[in-house]
């Protein structure tokens, strides 16, 4: 499975509908990303907030279920006018499961004409037959997936749904770039791209500053914030185009070096043009 955006052959945008989801103990933090699996694009919507307590031993079983779209393109992407219907089916399934067992919705996976939810549940007694009845009674026009298994260590969440470090880096950069495009910036002009990092000691900040200078960055400011353990910050920049490939390379390298010095990365910004 290719989980890194660097490995995409094409970028395919998939409509993600954020729906009301059963609450777990920790705040929900939903995010989405694209992947390529078995040669076809896939979209993964995942609750990043579950990582704080994963694996949650109260929910040792995994239920994977959802409908297969009637209309898909050659890449297995459901037609946009059918996404809403598929989401209604998943909502009904989730509501139905609520009456059977305590559950946590970990993510939604769209691939190869299928849109399925990943639920971690407390008990599986009667779930398979109940879901069969639901689909055969209410959604008999749809084929559906149902897979129930033990997953006490939440391996499906930790190694499949949850994005890799490289993918998370792409997601962060993509959000900023998307905001700039939505603000009317064509991204065709070079500009100063300013990055921020904060450290616990001046020694660590100086060491990272030497690294950044050696990599061609220009040191702009070394501010000190009034609170927090990482109070000694650094602003540094490069004059370049705002391009995803370049930004992914910069930020991935920067983050690794910041971590070496027990620092905290604080993102990047660039003026609109």
C-alpha positions as CSV (number, residue, x, y, z in Angstrom):
1,X,0.0,0.0,0.0
2,X,1.3,3.4,-1.0
3,X,0.4,5.9,1.7
4,X,2.7,8.8,0.8
5,X,1.4,11.6,-1.4
6,X,4.8,11.6,-3.2
7,X,3.7,8.3,-4.8
8,X,0.4,9.5,-6.3
9,X,0.3,9.2,-10.1
10,X,-2.5,11.7,-10.2
11,X,-4.3,13.8,-7.6
12,X,-8.0,13.0,-7.4
13,X,-10.2,15.0,-5.2
14,X,-13.0,13.2,-3.4
15,X,-15.9,14.9,-1.7
16,X,-15.8,14.2,2.0
17,X,-19.0,14.8,3.9
18,X,-18.5,15.4,7.6
19,X,-21.3,13.9,9.5
20,X,-22.4,13.7,13.1
21,X,-20.5,10.9,14.7
22,X,-20.9,9.1,18.1
23,X,-18.6,10.8,20.6
24,X,-15.7,9.0,22.2
25,X,-14.0,10.0,25.5
26,X,-11.6,12.4,23.8
27,X,-12.4,15.3,21.5
28,X,-12.9,14.3,17.9
29,X,-10.3,15.6,15.4
30,X,-11.4,14.6,11.9
31,X,-9.0,15.0,9.0
32,X,-8.7,13.4,5.5
33,X,-6.1,12.5,3.0
34,X,-5.6,10.7,-0.3
35,X,-3.7,7.5,-0.9
36,X,-3.2,5.0,-3.7
37,X,-4.0,1.3,-2.9
38,X,-3.8,-1.6,-5.4
39,X,-3.3,0.9,-8.2
40,X,-6.4,2.9,-7.5
41,X,-6.9,6.1,-5.5
42,X,-8.4,6.0,-2.1
43,X,-9.7,8.6,0.4
44,X,-9.3,8.1,4.1
45,X,-11.2,10.2,6.7
46,X,-9.8,9.5,10.2
47,X,-10.4,10.7,13.7
48,X,-6.9,11.8,14.6
49,X,-8.0,12.4,18.2
50,X,-8.3,8.7,18.9
51,X,-4.5,8.4,18.8
52,X,-4.2,9.8,22.3
53,X,-5.8,6.7,23.9
54,X,-5.1,4.1,21.2
55,X,-5.5,1.2,21.7
56,X,-8.6,1.7,23.8
57,X,-9.0,-1.7,25.5
58,X,-12.7,-1.1,26.1
59,X,-13.3,-1.6,22.4
60,X,-11.4,-4.8,21.3
61,X,-13.4,-5.7,18.2
62,X,-13.5,-4.1,14.8
63,X,-16.5,-3.8,12.5
64,X,-15.9,-2.7,8.9
65,X,-19.1,-2.2,7.0
66,X,-20.6,0.0,4.3
67,X,-22.2,0.1,0.9
68,X,-20.9,-0.3,-2.6
69,X,-21.8,2.5,-5.0
70,X,-23.9,1.9,-8.0
71,X,-22.0,4.4,-10.2
72,X,-18.2,4.8,-10.2
73,X,-15.6,6.2,-12.6
74,X,-12.8,4.1,-14.0
75,X,-10.7,4.8,-10.9
76,X,-13.4,3.4,-8.5
77,X,-14.5,6.8,-7.2
78,X,-18.2,6.9,-6.5
79,X,-20.2,9.5,-8.5
80,X,-20.5,12.8,-6.7
81,X,-24.3,12.7,-6.8
82,X,-24.2,9.3,-5.0
83,X,-21.9,10.2,-2.1
84,X,-24.8,11.8,-0.2
85,X,-26.8,8.5,-0.5
86,X,-23.8,6.4,0.6
87,X,-23.4,8.7,3.6
88,X,-27.0,8.3,4.6
89,X,-26.6,4.5,4.5
90,X,-23.5,4.8,6.8
91,X,-25.3,7.1,9.2
92,X,-28.2,4.6,9.5
93,X,-25.7,1.8,10.1
94,X,-24.0,3.8,12.8
95,X,-27.3,4.6,14.5
96,X,-28.3,1.0,14.3
97,X,-25.1,-0.2,15.9
98,X,-25.5,2.3,18.7
99,X,-28.5,0.3,19.9
100,X,-26.5,-2.9,19.9
101,X,-23.2,-2.0,21.6
102,X,-20.9,0.8,22.7
103,X,-18.8,1.9,19.7
104,X,-16.2,4.3,18.4
105,X,-16.1,5.4,14.8
106,X,-12.4,5.5,13.8
107,X,-12.6,6.3,10.2
108,X,-14.3,6.1,6.7
109,X,-12.5,4.5,3.8
110,X,-13.5,5.1,0.2
111,X,-11.9,2.9,-2.5
112,X,-12.8,0.7,-5.4
113,X,-16.5,1.8,-5.5
114,X,-16.9,1.1,-1.7
115,X,-17.4,3.5,1.2
116,X,-17.1,1.8,4.5
117,X,-16.8,2.8,8.2
118,X,-14.4,1.4,10.7
119,X,-16.1,0.9,14.1
120,X,-14.3,-0.3,17.2
121,X,-16.9,-2.0,19.4
122,X,-17.3,-3.4,22.9
123,X,-19.3,-6.5,21.9
124,X,-20.1,-8.3,18.6
125,X,-23.0,-10.4,19.8
126,X,-25.6,-10.4,17.1
127,X,-24.0,-7.6,15.0
128,X,-23.5,-9.6,11.8
129,X,-27.1,-10.8,11.6
130,X,-28.4,-7.4,12.6
131,X,-26.5,-5.6,9.9
132,X,-27.7,-8.2,7.3
133,X,-31.3,-7.5,8.3
134,X,-30.8,-3.7,8.1
135,X,-29.4,-3.9,4.6
136,X,-31.8,-6.5,3.3
137,X,-34.8,-4.6,4.7
138,X,-33.9,-1.0,4.1
139,X,-31.1,-0.9,1.6
140,X,-31.7,-4.0,-0.5
141,X,-30.6,-2.3,-3.7
142,X,-27.1,-2.0,-2.4
143,X,-24.4,-4.6,-2.1
144,X,-22.5,-4.1,1.1
145,X,-19.3,-5.0,3.0
146,X,-19.3,-6.5,6.5
147,X,-16.1,-7.7,8.2
148,X,-16.0,-8.4,11.9
149,X,-12.7,-9.3,13.7
150,X,-10.7,-9.0,16.8
151,X,-8.3,-6.0,16.9
152,X,-7.5,-5.4,20.6
153,X,-4.3,-3.5,19.7
154,X,-6.1,-1.3,17.1
155,X,-3.6,-2.2,14.4
156,X,-6.1,-1.2,11.7
157,X,-6.3,2.2,13.1
158,X,-2.6,2.7,14.0
159,X,-1.1,1.2,10.8
160,X,-3.8,1.8,8.1
161,X,-6.2,4.6,8.9
162,X,-3.8,6.9,10.8
163,X,-1.6,8.7,8.4
164,X,2.2,8.2,8.3
165,X,4.5,10.9,9.4
166,X,5.2,11.8,5.8
167,X,1.5,12.0,4.9
168,X,0.8,14.2,8.0
169,X,3.5,16.6,6.8
170,X,1.8,16.7,3.4
171,X,-1.6,17.3,5.0
172,X,-0.3,20.3,7.0
173,X,1.3,21.9,4.0
174,X,-1.7,21.2,1.8
175,X,-4.0,23.1,4.2
176,X,-1.9,26.3,4.0
177,X,-1.5,26.1,0.3
178,X,-5.2,25.5,-0.2
179,X,-6.0,28.5,1.9
180,X,-3.7,30.7,-0.2
181,X,-5.3,29.5,-3.4
182,X,-8.8,30.1,-2.0
183,X,-7.6,33.7,-1.1
184,X,-6.9,34.3,-4.8
185,X,-3.2,33.7,-4.9
186,X,-2.0,32.0,-8.1
187,X,1.3,30.9,-6.5
188,X,3.1,31.8,-9.6
189,X,5.5,34.3,-7.9
190,X,8.4,33.7,-5.7
191,X,8.3,35.1,-2.1
192,X,9.8,34.7,1.4
193,X,8.5,31.5,3.0
194,X,8.9,31.9,6.7
195,X,9.2,29.0,9.1
196,X,9.0,29.0,12.9
197,X,10.4,26.7,15.6
198,X,10.7,27.1,19.4
199,X,13.2,25.5,21.8
200,X,13.7,25.0,25.5
201,X,17.2,26.4,25.7
202,X,19.3,29.0,23.9
203,X,21.9,26.3,23.2
204,X,19.4,24.3,21.3
205,X,18.1,27.3,19.4
206,X,21.6,28.3,18.4
207,X,22.4,24.8,17.2
208,X,19.4,24.7,15.0
209,X,20.1,28.2,13.8
210,X,23.5,27.0,12.6
211,X,21.8,24.1,10.8
212,X,19.3,26.4,9.1
213,X,22.0,28.8,8.0
214,X,24.0,25.9,6.5
215,X,20.9,24.8,4.5
216,X,20.5,28.3,3.0
217,X,17.8,29.7,5.2
218,X,17.9,33.4,6.3
219,X,17.5,34.0,10.0
220,X,14.9,36.7,10.5
221,X,14.1,36.9,14.3
222,X,14.8,35.1,17.5
223,X,11.8,36.1,19.7
224,X,11.2,34.9,23.2
225,X,7.6,34.1,24.3
226,X,6.5,34.6,27.9
227,X,5.1,31.2,28.7
228,X,5.5,27.5,27.9
229,X,8.4,25.2,28.0
230,X,9.5,26.1,24.4
231,X,9.9,29.8,25.0
232,X,12.9,30.5,22.8
233,X,11.8,30.7,19.2
234,X,13.4,31.2,15.8
235,X,11.9,32.6,12.5
236,X,13.9,31.7,9.4
237,X,13.0,31.9,5.7
238,X,13.8,30.9,2.1
239,X,13.0,32.9,-1.0
240,X,11.2,30.4,-3.4
241,X,8.0,29.4,-5.0
242,X,5.1,28.0,-2.9
243,X,5.1,24.5,-4.3
244,X,4.0,21.3,-2.5
245,X,7.0,19.2,-3.5
246,X,9.4,21.9,-2.3
247,X,7.5,22.5,0.9
248,X,7.2,18.8,1.7
249,X,11.0,18.5,1.3
250,X,11.7,21.6,3.4
251,X,9.4,20.8,6.3
252,X,10.1,17.1,6.5
253,X,13.9,17.9,6.9
254,X,13.2,20.8,9.2
255,X,11.0,18.8,11.6
256,X,13.6,16.0,11.9
257,X,16.3,18.5,12.8
258,X,14.0,20.3,15.3
259,X,13.2,17.0,17.0
260,X,16.9,16.4,17.5
261,X,17.1,19.5,19.5
262,X,14.0,18.8,21.5
263,X,12.2,21.7,19.9
264,X,8.7,22.3,18.6
265,X,7.9,23.1,14.9
266,X,5.4,25.9,14.6
267,X,4.5,25.9,10.9
268,X,5.2,28.3,8.0
269,X,3.6,31.3,6.3
270,X,4.0,33.3,3.2
271,X,2.6,36.7,2.0
272,X,-0.2,36.6,-0.6
273,X,0.7,37.9,-4.0
